[in-house]
Structures are given as C-alpha cells and as structure tokens.
C-alpha cells in the first residue's frame, strides 16, 4: 500500500502564491505516477498536473504557465508551486499516486488540503 501525506495550502489573495507538498510512503517503488487533482464545491474532481515515473508532466490548460509540478525522487515527494492564483483556483487539492501497472493498478489519494483564493 501507498500512503500520501500533504502539506501546504491555505488562504491567499488573488495574484499570490502557495506551495503544496505531498510525500509518499509504503510501496513507493510501485508508484507509476504522482500528481495533484482538485475539487471545487459542486464540481467534479479534476486533474491539475501529474508526473510519470519517467518524468513526463501533464497539466490542465487552466494552470499552464501558473502552476509548476516538480519532484524529489530521493524523498518520494512531489511539489506543486501555485503562482498567479485566481479565485477560481479555490478548491480542495488532493495528492494522487497511481500504483502499479497502467490498467491493473489503483489510485491512492491524500486527505486533501484546502486552497482558498480571495478576490
């Protein structure tokens, strides 16, 4: 099993910045990809950005140029730098890891961290 522990988040004014961290533990050698999703009130959970084992990054169009996903392999940790935040970025941000072979694995989730952007 893989466990994910998130940190960061909080309240920030529009145009501000935050940094989220997510540390994985457990069967980390089985992790295929890690990243972040978010869920705003009344909306479905959506992809923010992910990075594969090989280092390929995928991100939502709405965050390109503003959010940066990075990782420290030695610490099994991913970071999401959120810049130029907008009120519409307000959501609970969930760390995600896909564990195992694609199509045969499972999604592990963190507990979520609130990001609130005031106008």
ZINOR-V601030 format. One record per run of one state. SS is the DSSP state (h for helix, s for strand, l for the rest). FROM is the first residue (numbers start at 0). TO is the last residue. Records with the same first field share a line. If there is no record, write none. Layout:
SS->FROM-TO / FROM-TO
//
This chain:
l->0-0 / 7-8 / 13-16 / 26-26 / 39-44 / 52-55 / 59-59 / 63-65 / 75-75 / 82-85 / 89-89 / 99-104 / 109-111 / 118-118
s->1-6 / 9-12 / 17-25 / 30-38 / 45-51 / 56-58 / 66-71 / 76-81 / 90-98 / 105-108 / 112-117
h->27-29 / 60-62 / 72-74 / 86-88
//
